[in-house]
Amino acid sequence: MSHRNLLKLCVFVTALWSFHSHAEDPHAAVFAESNYPSAIQCASCHPKVFWEWAVSNHAYSSISPMFHKFEQALNSLASGTIGSFCVRCHQQVATQMGEPREKALWERSDISREGVTCITCHRISNEFGKVNGERHVMPAPINAPVYGAGTGNAIEQVLTNADKYEVSVLTDDTAPTNDQWSVIHTKPIEFTQISKSEFCVSCHQVAVHPGIKLEVVWEQYRASPAADAGITCQDCHMGKVPGEPAGYDTWPIAIVNGQTVGDPNAKHSNHLFYGPGYPIAHPGLFPFNPKAIKWSIDDWLKFDYRSPWGEPKWEEKIEKGLIKAEFPEEWSNREDREEARYVISLNYKLLEDKKKSRIEVMENSMHIDGPFFSSKMETGKSLKFSYNIKNKDSGHNLPSGSLGAQPELWFNVALVDPDGVTVWETGYVDKYGDMADIHSLEVAAGTIKYDKQLFNLQTKFLTTNVKGTDREMYLPVNFDVDQLPHIRPAGLPTSVINHPPLIRMEGRSLPPLSSRKVDYKVPGKLITKPGKYTLQSRFRSRAEPIYFMKFVGATVDMEQSINEWMIDIHPYAAEFEIKNGKKNKVDKNTYPGYVAK
């Protein structure tokens, strides 16, 4: 769609939305009176920004079922000693409003489910640095000023022509009675830090109580070539090309009741905030869709989205008595089911678009050269080859972000013989989807082999045990030493040994612009047939390991979703010829023949 047509569409949708949200939305009055305005209010004038944000990880931070499972498990295992540490970033407004850490999402205020919402950034007036997730959102109704990167001069044409734009900055009894009028904020206040990398630090450079760092993006960035060159976090994560400082898109700063405001080619910062993360929540709950708030969180959790509920042809068969189905009381009405299915279909389109950006940001951040062969191409001879993996990102490590349990980024390479049979593979997964490393439940059970040649860039915690050496763990809680595990400040300054006692990190990620050679060897006894062979390779990116999800009590649906939405990066196949060499008898039980999933 062209820029001009997209602009026309947004103007139409905004005008339609303005009528709907002010004439029909039962939440409008509540939002207007709140000192913590909802993103829905901002959407009526900033639709493009809203829909970008609606599918972002910022919008997902509070709704995430994995976050809640992890946060509760960590608090329970640590005997409550971490308190509100996690929720003050993921649910900052809710925490500031005094909502208890353990309060269920469906019992919280409406603003809580929005996570890192508009006001989380645009109602910050103080410059915060490394404050470990501690910031303050200024409470104020919608008509109070917001804080942004620009001077906000364009809004003057709206405020001085209120009748033309059908707006008001009043929220009391003196406000216009016409329910079509929009209540808006006054002139924005320029806040320069919001355009700097330092603005991201308070939530993206954090450490838990012992001194173990869970977020290290800022630490990596400040020592990077990108920082030296003046490239900001925003340049790569809010620009027009995911993961690259290639400038910004253009778009009107606002569309007020169907009328564009200011320069139609103004700088546009993409609020999707490009990254590899992705949601696994019920698709009726996320992406954040205003059409979905008609139903409560409880209602949505009872809607079986994996079934044909709400699909017109299936519903018609129910209506005619051709098939039978039972529904909970909340979804006993066909019209409700069909409307809910429509909301879910819209959300799936948003998720598919997000998936494309996830692939793009990862492929723009890395380069794979190879395979390079260093052995004879003969049957019966071991095949030796290598790849060179480069981090093209000049701003931080590959991968970056959260450490320990996430994220996962590993290389999957398979050798396929002339008959199309996979005779060797590394980076394969067990039946749950986990890599075959020491954390795989199937490796532990002995049902699949440990992957000795696995190339995995996932960082791990290392804890010191009562017996034996350090051990890889996925939480910085030492169960062997503490009979009642606590997460407590270290007993001596961490600077003395450069990490807390009994805990440290095992980093495997690639620093900015660095590369690493990966060597592989296929035993000659697996190469028995002359002819054309194929090496298939791909990097795989997943937000969470399945073993960790099981550890914190994730549901089967969550596990299924985490595997469904993972991505493959730079898939590639290289063909080459193997000549007849020394005859070799093969033991068919040597290799079980794992096929790439």
N, C-alpha and C positions, 0 to 999 in steps of 0.2 A: 504494500500500500504506500502511495506517495506521501510525502510530508504534508502536502496541502490537503489531501483526502483524510489523512489521520487527524489533522487539525479540525476539519469540518465535523468528523465523527465525534471528537471529544467535545466540541461545542454543543452538538445535539444531545449527547449523553448527559452532559453536565446540566443542560436546561431541563431535561427530563428528570434527572436525579433531584435537582433543586425542588421541583414541584413535588416529587414523591416524598423526599425527606422532610419537607416542611409541612406538607398537607396530611401525610399519612403516618409517618414514623412515630410510634408511641414513645420512643426514647428521646425525642427531640427536646422536650421540656426539661427532662432530667439532665441532658447534656448541657443545655444552655445555662443551667443554674450551677453547674459544677465548677469547682476551682481546678479541676483536672480535666480539661476538655478532651473529648474522644477524637480519634483520627477521622471518624465519620464526618464530624463537623468541618474538618480541614478539607475533606474530599470534595465538597460541593464547589470549591473554588480552585482546588489543586488536584484534579482527577488523575492526571498522568503520574504525578508523584505518589498519590495514594495507591494506585494499582501496582506500581513498582514495589512500594513498601509492603503491600498486602501479602506478597508471596516471599518476602525476604526473611532471612534468619533473625533479623531484629523483631519482626512481627511474630515470629515463631517462638521466641525465647521463653515466653510464659506458657504457651499452650502445649509445648513439647511434652509428650508422655514419657520420653526417655529422660528428660531433665528431671521430671518429678520422681521417677523411679530411682534414678541415680542419687538425687539430693536426699531423698528419704533414707535410702540404704546407707549413705555415707553418714548421715546424722545418727542413725541407729547404731552403726558399727563404732562410731566415735563417741558414743554415749552423750550425744547432744552438744559436744564441745565446740562445734563449728558455728552454732547459732544461725544467724541470718546471713552468713557470708555469701552463699550462692544466690539467694533471692534478691539481694540488694542490687544485683545487676540484671538478673532475668525478670524481676518484677519490681523494679525500682519505685515506681509510683505507688504500688500497693504497699510496699514496705514503708515508704514515707508516710502513707496514710494510716499506718499502725496496724495493718492486717497481720495476724500471726503467721509465722513461717509455715506452720503445718496446716494452715487452712486449705481445704480442698478448693480446686479451681472453680467448681460449680457453685461454691458458696461465697466466692469473692465478688467484689464490685465489677461492673462492666469494664472499667478501664484496666483492671488487672489482666484480663485475657489479652490485651494488646501488647504486652511485653515492653520492648523498647519502642515506644510510640512517638508521635510527632513532638509532644512536649518534653519527652525525655532528652531531646537535643535542643529544641528550639525554645525552651523555657529555662535554659541554663545561662546565667549571666556572669558567673565567676569562672576564672580560668583554673581548672583543676589539673594536677599532674599525676604522679604515681601515688594515688590514694587508695589503691586496692579495692576498687569497686564502690567507693563512697563518694557520691555527688548529691547535690541538692537541686531539685526541680522547684522553680518558683510557683507556688499556688496562685492562680488567678483565673477569672472567668475568660471566656472566649474573646471578649472585646478588649482585653488587655494586650499590650504590645508583645510581639514575639521577637526572638533574637535570631539573626541570620547573617549570611555572608555579605549581603548587599545593603545599600542605603534605604531601599524600600520606597524610592521616590515615585514609582509607578502607582502606588496606592493612592496618591494624592488625587489623581483623576477620578477615582472611585468615591473617595470620601467627600469630595467637593461636588459630586454629581450623584448623590445618594438616590434621588428619585429615578434617574435614568437606569442605574444599576440595580435598583430595588434592594438596597442594603441598609443596615443600621448597625451602629456600634453600641446600641443601648440594649440592656437585658432586663430592665425593670419595667414598671407599669407605664412609663412614658414611651416605650417602644411602639412602633407602628403596629396596628392590629392586623394588617394584611399578612396572612400566614404564608404567602409566597416570598416574603422578604427574608433575606439572609442576614443573620447576625455575624459580623466579622470582627477581626481584630483591628486595632489602630495601626499607625505607621510602625513597621518593624524597626528594631534597634540594631545597628551594625555591631556584630560581635566577631572580631577578627579571628579568634582562636578556632572557631567552627570550621574554618577552611584549612587549618593546619593539622599535621599529624598528631601533635600534642593533644588535640581534643579527644582522640581515640584511646589515649593511654589508660585512663582510669578504669576502664573495663577490659582492656586488651593487654594488660601487663599486671597480672595478679599472682599472689602466692598464698597458699594455705598456711595455717599457723606454724607448722614446723619450719617453714622457710622454703618448702618445695614450690617451684613455680608451675602453675597450671596454664598460664598464658604468657608467652614470651615474644609476641610479635614486635612490640616496641623495642625490646632489648636487641632483637636481631636487626630491626630497621635502622636504629640510630647508628649502628656500626656498618651500614651497608653502602654500596656505591650509589644507590638511589637517594639516600639521605644527603650524601656529599654533593649530588647533582641538583638538589632542591626539589626532587620528585616527592610528592606527598602521598599518603595513603589514599586520599580522595582521588588523586589523578589516575590511579590504577583501578580502584574499587567503585568509583562513581563516574568514570568517563564513558566514552562511547564505544570503546573496545575493551571487553573484559580482560583485566589483568595487565593492560598495557597503557602507558602514559601517552595516549594518542589524541589528546584533546577531548572536548566535551560536545555533546549534542546541543541543539538549540530548540527552544520551546518557549511559549509565552509564560511569564511568571505566574499568571493566574487567568482563569476563565470564569468570570463572575456572571451568573445567570445567563449563560450563553454568549457573553461578550468578552472578547479577549482584552487583556489589560497589558499596557506597556509594549515593549519591543517583541514582536512575534519570533524574532531570532535571538532572544536572550540566552545566555549560557544556562544549560540544563544539567544538573547533577543527578545522575541516576540513583534512585533510592532503593534499587534492588540490592545494592552492596554486593557485587560479584564475589563469589566464593564457591568452594566445592560442597558445602553443607546442604542438607536437604531434609524436608519434613517427613515424618511417618505417622502423623496424627490422622484421625478420622477425617476424610476429605470434606465432610460437612462442617467441620470445625476449623479447618485450615486448608487453603489460604483464607485470610480474613475477608469475608464477603458480607457486606451489609444485608444482603438478602437472606443470609443464614440466621441472623439474630432473632428472627421470628420464632425460632425454636430454642429451647434451653440446651445447655451442654448435656444434661441428663437425657433429654429427648434424642439428641443426635447420637449419643452412644448406644441407643436402642435401635437405631436404623441400620439394618444389615446392608451396607453399601456393596458388599461383594456378591450379593444376590441380585436377581432382576427387579427388585422392588422399584416401582415407579417407572419402569420402561413401558411405554404405551401398548405395544403388542402383547407383552406378558400380562399387563393389567387387563387387557381386553379378554384374554383367555380366562382370567379370574372372574370377570364380570359375566361371562357366558357359562360359567360352571365347568369349563373344560379341564381346569386344574384347581387344586385346592391349596390354600396357604393360610397360615395363622400369623397374626400380627399383634404386637403389643398395643394396648389401648391408645397410646400416643400416636400410632401410625395406622389406625384402623380405617382412616378416610383415604380413599383413592386419590383425591385431588391433592392432599397433603403429600402423599408419597411421590406423586408425579412432579410436584413443585420442588420437593427436596432433591429428587433425581436431577432436575434441571440445574439446581444450584451446584450439585456435585459435578455435573458435566462441565460447567463453567470453570470450576476449580481445577479440574483435570487439565483443561487447556492451559491454565496458568502454570500448573506444575510441569507440563511438557515444555513450555517456553523456558521455564527456569532450568530444566534439565539441559537444554541446548546451551544456555549460558554457562552452566557448570562445566560441561565438556570443553567449551571454548576457553574458559579461564585457565583450565588445567593444561590444555594443549598449547596455549600461548605461553605457559610458564615452564615448559620442559621440551627437551629435544632428545631423540633416541637415534644413535648411529649404530649400524650393524645389521646383520651379524658379520663379524670378522673371523674367518676360519684360520686355524693354526695347525691343522693336522691333515693327513692324507684322506682323500675321499674314497675309501675302499670298504667293502663289506668286511666285517670281522675286526676292523680297526676302530679304536675309540675316536669319537668325533669331538674335537675341541674347538670352541668358538667363544666369542665375547661380544658384548654390547657396550657402548659408551653412553651413559646417562648424564645429561647436563641440565642443571637448573638455570633456565634463561632469565628467571626473575632476579632483578637487581635489588629488590627491596627486602626480601626475607627468605628464610629457608624453605626447602621443599621436602615434606609439607611443613606448614607452620600452624599457628593457632593453638588449640588445646593440645596438651601433651598427655602422656600416660596412656589412658584407655583409648584415646582417639587422636587424630584420625588415622585410618589405615590407607596405606598406599604401597602396593606391592607389584612385582613384575611376574607375569605369567607367560611361560615359554613352553611350547609343545613341539615335538618332532613327529611328523606324520610320514609313514612309509609309502611306497608306490601303490599299495592297495587301499590307502586311505585310513589305515589303522594308526592310532596314536601309540607309539612304542616307548615314548619317554616324555615326561612332563615335570616341570617345577612351577611352584606357585599355584598348584591345584588346591582344591578345597574339600573339606569333609562333607558329610551329608547335611550338616547344619549350615554350611557356607563358610566356615572358618578355615584359614590357612592351616596347613599341617605342621604347626610348630608346637612348642611345649604346652601351649594353652588349649590345643584342640582336644575335645573330649574323646574323639575317636582315636587319636594318637595315644592318649592316656589309656584307653581301653584295649589298645593293640589291634584294632580292626583296620587301620590304615597305617602306612609307613610314615615315619618322620621325614620331612622334606629337608634333606641335608644341603641342598643348593638354593634354598629360598632366598630371594633378595627382597627384603622388606624394610621400608623406610620409617616404619612406625616406632616411635619412642616409647620406652618402657620405664617404669619405676623399678628400682632395685632395693630390696630390703635385706638387711642382715639377719640371719637366722640363728637360733640357738645352736643348731648343729649344721655343719657344712658351710659352704660359701654363700655369697650373695645370691639371691634368687629373683628372677623377673616376677613382678607383681603388677596388677592393674589398679591398685590403690596404694597410697602412701601410708598404709596402716600395717604395723608389724604384729601379726597375730601370734607369732611364736614367742615374742618377748613379753608382750602385755597380756596378762590374763583377762583384764578388762581394757580393751584397746581404747586409747584416747588419742585425739589429735591435739597435741599440746606444743607450745613454744619450746624450742630446743633449750637444753640446760646450759649450753655455752654458746657464745656467738658463732653463727654459722660461718663467719669469715675465717675462723681458725682452721677449719678443715674444708672449707669451700662448699659444704653441704651439711644438712642436719645430721646428727648422729643416727646411725642405723638406716638411713634412707639416702639414696642418691638417684640421679637420672642416667639412663643409658640412651644417649642421643644417637640417632642414625640418619637424621635428615641431612640434605645437601645444602650447604651455605650458598648465599647468592652468587650466581655466575660460576659455580664450581661444577666439576664433573666427577664421575666415578666409573671405573671400569668394572664390569661384571663378567667373570669367567665361568663357563659351563663345560661339563664333560659328560658325554653320553657313552656308556660302556660299549665296547665293540660287540659284545655278545647280543646286543639288542639290534644291531644293524646287520641283517641277514640277507637282504634282497638288493640286488643292483637295480638302478632305475632312478626316477625323479622323486626326491624327498622335499618336504616343505617344513620350514620352521615358522610357526605361528607365534606371534608375540603381541602383548598388550600390557599396559599398566592398568591396574584396577583400583578404584577409589571408593571407599565405603566409610560412612560416618561413624559406625560403631562395630566392634567385634561381637559376634553372636555369643561367644562364651561370657563376655561381660554383661550382655543383655540378660542372659540366663541368671547370672550371679545376682543382679539387682531385682530380679523378678518380673522381667518384661513379659508381655503376653505373646502368644503365638502369632497374632496378627501383626504386632510390632516387629517381630523377627522376620516375618514374611515381607513386610513393607521395606525393611532396611535392605533386604536383598533385591527386591524388585526395582528399587530406584537407584541402586549403585550404578556407576558408569565405567565404561572401558575407554582408555585414553590411548591414542595413537595405535590402533590395531594395525598389524602389518604381517604380511606373509612373504617369505623369501624362498624361492625354489632353487634347487641345485641337484647335481647329478652325483650319484654314488656308483663307482665302478666295481666290477667283480674283483674281490680280493681273496684272502685266505678263507677257506671254508670253515664254518664254525657251527657247532651244534648248540642249539639254544635250549635252556631250561625255561619252559613256558611259565613256570611259577616265579621266576626271578622278579618280574615286574607285573603288577596287576593291571596295567593299562588304563590309568585314570584318563578320562576324557574331559577336556576343558569344559567347565560349566558355563 
